[in-house]
Amino acid sequence: MDKGKIDRINELARLKKERGLTDDETREQALLRREYIDEFKANVHATLKNVRIQQEDGTLQPLRPKEDRER
């Protein structure tokens, strides 16, 4: 996400504290936040794909997702 969008998220947060947001600003804030969260998640997933666990014998194994557990 570019710096301009992050600055706009912060600006909307300040405006919300100072005077509240209009309906259009509220929608804009929600869209920008969703975009930020989606990019953050994508970056975390990309990082985790590159994680390797070193075994006792020295070999490297890729990180595997946990099996779904019953709740």
MOWO-V583305 format. One record per residue. N is the residue number from 1. RES is the residue in three letters. NEAR is the number of other ideal C-beta (glycine too) atoms within 10 Angstrom. Layout:
N & RES & NEAR
N & RES & NEAR
This chain:
1 & MET & 12
2 & ASP & 7
3 & LYS & 7
4 & GLY & 8
5 & LYS & 14
6 & ILE & 12
7 & ASP & 10
8 & ARG & 14
9 & ILE & 16
10 & ASN & 10
11 & GLU & 12
12 & LEU & 17
13 & ALA & 13
14 & ARG & 9
15 & LEU & 14
16 & LYS & 13
17 & LYS & 8
18 & GLU & 8
19 & ARG & 8
20 & GLY & 9
21 & LEU & 16
22 & THR & 10
23 & ASP & 7
24 & ASP & 8
25 & GLU & 14
26 & THR & 13
27 & ARG & 11
28 & GLU & 15
29 & GLN & 18
30 & ALA & 11
31 & LEU & 11
32 & LEU & 16
33 & ARG & 13
34 & ARG & 10
35 & GLU & 13
36 & TYR & 14
37 & ILE & 10
38 & ASP & 11
39 & GLU & 12
40 & PHE & 11
41 & LYS & 10
42 & ALA & 10
43 & ASN & 10
44 & VAL & 10
45 & HIS & 9
46 & ALA & 9
47 & THR & 9
48 & LEU & 11
49 & LYS & 9
50 & ASN & 8
51 & VAL & 10
52 & ARG & 10
53 & ILE & 10
54 & GLN & 9
55 & GLN & 9
56 & GLU & 5
57 & ASP & 5
58 & GLY & 6
59 & THR & 9
60 & LEU & 9
61 & GLN & 10
62 & PRO & 10
63 & LEU & 10
64 & ARG & 7
65 & PRO & 6
66 & LYS & 5
67 & GLU & 5
68 & ASP & 6
69 & ARG & 5
70 & GLU & 3
71 & ARG & 3
